[in-house]
Amino acid sequence: MPHILEPPPFTPVEPVTEILHGVEITDPYRWLEDQDSPRTRKWIEEQAAYTRAYLNAIPGRDRIRDRMQELLAIEATADPWKIGTRYFFLKRLRDREQHSIVMKEGPLGDERVLIDPALRATGPSTAVSIATISPDGRFLAYMVRQGGTDHAALEILDVEKNVVLPDRLPDGFCTGFVFAPGAAGFYYSHREVHDARPNYKAVFWHRFGAARSEDEEMFVAEERPDVFLGILNSVEAKLLAYVIYSTGTHPRTSIYLHKMQFGETPTLLFGDIEGHLSPFFVHGQLFAYTDIAAPNSRIVRIDLTNPGPAHWRDVVPESPQRIQNFAVAGEQIFVVRTDRFSTRVERFDLNGDQKEDFLPSTRGTVDLLNPTYSGTDLFYRYTSITEPSVVYRHDTEHDTKEKNTSTWDSANVPFDASRIAVEEVVYPSKDATLVPLLLAARKDLIHSGPLPTFLTGYGGFGSCVTPRFTAFATFLMEQGFLFAVPALRGGSELGEEWHEDGKRDKRQNSFDDFIAGAEWLLSKGRSARGRIAIGGGSNAGLLVGAALTQRPDLFRAGICLGPLLDMTRYHLFDFAAGWAEEYGSPENEHDFHSLLAYSPYHRVSNGVQYPAVLLISGDADTRCNPMHARKMAARLQAATRSDRPILLDYKPAWGHTPVQPLSAKIEAVTDRLAFLCHELGIHVQPGRSF
């Protein structure tokens, strides 16, 4: 039975015209920015019903859901912590929608469920995560989040008594939390969701058992929207450190020290140092991960008596490969460096002496999982396109890596990796820059001619798109797709220079790289016109929007998840003004013209045959405001002259934080895969089809 496309719901055009930096701009759907107005809510309901009817009618959806159930409904652990002899971690128990917080004594001890969100009366959208744990392992601070919001409440469990304390922080944004020595209380920086002073940032002291109205104000930062305040501590030195980050086109960092003694006042260690600086304590010594005087980042030790940058001592020096993440365990610092699609782990002692690489370079992704102040165990996760995640535990107290590394958790995924081939190539972008491209497909198909293709990437914020196992990619490859991931400029797969070549007024390079990847696949016969779909979320949602509006002829379908799309107004919502360093600010005339030139919402033209597009967003997204997806859906629906659908999958509880209940995640991924397969004409085979 043919899938008949009904006309989308009607959206009134109410143009708002303004002059920005001498340019007249008309916004036809400004009214959709008002998320809570009755008519916006009615419009959202109509769009959701339209999308649901279309997706539900796609043939083969049940077979997709069955496979997603197999791949996703597995027991899995995350976020391991070791405090003393106790291990804390997240674990999704069998038949549970969300992860619980679990503890065991020793690596072989029995598991004890500490916090199970299923026992709360708030429903399956409630998720919990570990915020921090007291140094003696007695108190567990954990976040409670409703839906995918960035804001959360914070609660505290007395692990010994198995009692949730009355001391809690209400729903809001907690940027710092430190338990005081002993069982006295905690220090915190927290802003409630609807605070009367939304830009007020301060550190407070709370004594256990006291009312929050009695909390003592310890420190106040500047009251500006671009200022963020964090807290860290050293138990050994009995010190607090207050870290002030000023975002914008030129980020700055200041640090104040505060002795944990009655009557002491904070003192400035250094102020307004330009650049990124992430400090941490180890045994009372202050270290920092920074890009100051090191574009590819380094880790330095800071002398508290002589703290100026000129006196910083390199512990982990800069190299041509950027440091992507790091962890401290025992007396060692472990760092992950990335080179294209491979990662390796180096290790150094606290004096900066480099040891043998902990993990050699391999085409996959290593994530170091430790909080920076944790004990002697190093936790890390390894995954690749063909290898589901495995979490390992390494005991740093012994020298022999092989004898002291054990599997902490492995995902029992029904998947045959031996049937998948992976290869790495390069192709020329528009300006002849060579761009690395990772390709994966079934071995029996990878060189057999044009394949239906899913092309994705990121290209922003210096983030690396290194290979990871996902149910989404696995299903597509099983169904005969070529899965293609270029290392776009704007990321740092080839170092910080690669990032710089794709940010601010060079952002178009990232889009050119992506478009050139599709053109290369066509020119080499790896894919064919009408057989390429693209997708991505957040910054990659912007990438998809730019590609669809600049080269609609290249693509058959696109998934645009939690995107930025109106780049002339992105900075006016939530915390997005803090991304001016990456995108530029529309308040700056030069930046404005660069942003307007590629802004996907403004690049939509009437009468163009656009690809099928599935836009995904929801009320809970406070990072990439859902106004972007709402306005873009309306604009594309009005403009397109193709017979392909423009759909808005909008759910109130959907947000940037990936904490969907298991059943909702299965349905959501099923929807996206059904959309792609249907639009590219793929007849879905049941189960593992090869």
Order of alpha helices (4+ residues) and beta strands (2+ residues): beta-beta-alpha-alpha-beta-beta-beta-beta-beta-beta-beta-beta-beta-beta-beta-beta-beta-beta-beta-beta-beta-beta-beta-beta-beta-beta-beta-beta-beta-beta-beta-beta-beta-beta-beta-alpha-beta-alpha-alpha-beta-alpha-beta-alpha-alpha-alpha-beta-alpha-beta-alpha
